[in-house]
């Protein structure tokens, strides 16, 4: 009986210590809401960025070969679900093209033939060359 009384007193004591849930949810000030009839009536802070994508200048830096060689150049998202560029090019051809990339894409995979390299989208420009990376050179040695 003493245990039951003790448990009851502890339960009452703990429940009296809780804050009112209404205090947590009730806002201190009431926000003003206005109905907007058109997009032009929307207001945002001066530093708000409305862009949902960015342009990256992609440069393919070709290399000279003894015989002309062509390959398929593909620029995709890291997960390879979105293709941003695809074309058949000479390995000796240099060219630059703008690529429009959504802001939520953080990395790109670029493949030319059997050469694949990864890049981040933090920069406004990416240069891809067909030279092997240091890791690939170690693999062949």
C-alpha positions as CSV (number, residue, x, y, z in Angstrom):
1,X,0.0,0.0,0.0
2,X,2.9,2.3,0.8
3,X,4.4,1.6,-2.6
4,X,1.1,2.5,-4.4
5,X,0.9,5.8,-2.4
6,X,4.5,6.6,-3.2
7,X,4.0,5.9,-7.0
8,X,0.8,8.0,-7.0
9,X,2.6,11.0,-5.3
10,X,5.6,10.8,-7.7
11,X,3.2,10.7,-10.7
12,X,1.3,13.7,-9.5
13,X,4.5,15.6,-8.7
14,X,6.0,14.9,-12.2
15,X,2.8,15.9,-14.0
16,X,2.6,19.2,-12.1
17,X,6.1,20.1,-13.4
18,X,5.2,20.0,-17.1
19,X,4.7,23.3,-18.9
20,X,1.4,24.0,-20.5
21,X,1.4,22.8,-24.2
22,X,-0.5,25.8,-25.1
23,X,2.4,28.1,-24.1
24,X,4.6,26.3,-26.6
25,X,2.3,26.5,-29.6
26,X,0.8,29.9,-29.1
27,X,2.7,32.5,-31.1
28,X,3.8,35.7,-29.3
29,X,2.8,37.8,-32.3
30,X,0.2,37.2,-35.0
31,X,1.7,37.2,-38.5
32,X,0.0,39.3,-41.1
33,X,-1.1,37.3,-44.1
34,X,-2.0,39.0,-47.3
35,X,-3.5,37.4,-50.4
36,X,-1.3,37.7,-53.4
37,X,-3.0,37.9,-56.8
38,X,0.0,37.7,-59.0
39,X,3.7,36.7,-58.9
40,X,4.7,40.4,-59.2
41,X,3.1,41.2,-55.8
42,X,5.5,38.8,-53.9
43,X,8.1,40.4,-51.7
44,X,11.4,38.9,-50.7
45,X,14.5,40.1,-49.0
46,X,17.0,41.8,-51.3
47,X,19.6,39.0,-50.9
48,X,17.2,36.2,-51.8
49,X,18.5,34.1,-54.7
50,X,15.6,33.2,-57.1
51,X,17.8,31.0,-59.3
52,X,17.2,27.3,-59.1
53,X,20.1,26.4,-61.4
54,X,23.5,27.7,-62.4
55,X,25.5,27.8,-65.6
56,X,28.9,26.0,-65.6
57,X,31.3,26.6,-68.5
58,X,32.5,23.2,-69.5
59,X,35.8,22.9,-71.4
60,X,37.0,19.8,-73.1
61,X,40.8,19.9,-73.5
62,X,41.8,17.6,-76.3
63,X,45.1,15.9,-76.8
64,X,47.0,15.3,-80.0
65,X,47.0,11.7,-81.2
66,X,48.9,10.0,-84.1
67,X,45.6,8.8,-85.7
68,X,42.3,10.6,-85.4
69,X,40.1,9.1,-82.6
70,X,36.5,9.8,-81.8
71,X,34.6,9.1,-78.6
72,X,31.3,9.8,-76.9
73,X,31.5,12.5,-74.3
74,X,28.8,12.4,-71.6
75,X,28.3,14.8,-68.7
76,X,25.9,13.4,-66.1
77,X,24.9,13.9,-62.4
78,X,26.9,11.9,-59.9
79,X,24.3,9.2,-59.8
80,X,24.2,9.2,-63.6
81,X,20.4,9.7,-63.6
82,X,20.5,13.1,-65.4
83,X,22.4,13.7,-68.6
84,X,23.5,17.3,-69.1
85,X,25.5,16.9,-72.3
86,X,26.2,14.1,-74.8
87,X,28.1,14.3,-78.0
88,X,30.6,12.5,-80.3
89,X,33.9,14.3,-80.5
90,X,37.5,14.0,-81.7
91,X,39.9,13.4,-78.9
92,X,42.1,16.2,-80.3
93,X,39.2,18.7,-80.4
94,X,39.1,21.6,-77.9
95,X,35.8,23.2,-77.2
96,X,33.8,25.0,-74.5
97,X,30.0,24.9,-73.9
98,X,27.8,26.1,-71.1
99,X,25.9,23.5,-69.1
100,X,22.8,24.4,-67.1
101,X,22.9,22.4,-63.7
102,X,20.2,22.5,-61.0
103,X,21.4,23.9,-57.7
104,X,20.7,20.7,-55.8
105,X,23.2,18.8,-58.0
106,X,26.6,18.8,-56.1
107,X,28.7,16.6,-58.4
108,X,29.2,15.7,-62.0
109,X,30.6,12.6,-63.7
110,X,32.2,13.2,-67.1
111,X,33.1,10.3,-69.3
112,X,35.0,10.2,-72.6
113,X,35.4,6.7,-73.9
114,X,36.8,4.7,-71.0
115,X,38.0,7.8,-69.1
116,X,35.7,8.9,-66.3
117,X,36.3,11.8,-63.9
118,X,34.3,13.3,-61.1
119,X,33.9,17.1,-60.5
120,X,32.0,19.2,-58.0
121,X,29.6,21.9,-59.1
122,X,31.0,24.5,-56.7
123,X,33.0,26.2,-59.4
124,X,31.6,28.1,-62.4
125,X,33.9,26.3,-64.8
126,X,35.1,22.7,-65.3
127,X,37.9,21.5,-67.5
128,X,38.1,17.9,-68.6
129,X,41.1,16.4,-70.2
130,X,41.8,12.9,-71.4
131,X,45.0,12.5,-69.4
132,X,44.9,9.7,-66.8
133,X,44.8,10.8,-63.1
134,X,47.5,10.0,-60.6
135,X,45.4,7.1,-59.3
136,X,45.0,5.6,-62.7
137,X,48.8,5.9,-63.4
138,X,49.5,3.9,-60.2
139,X,47.1,1.2,-61.3
140,X,49.1,0.7,-64.6
141,X,52.5,0.7,-62.9
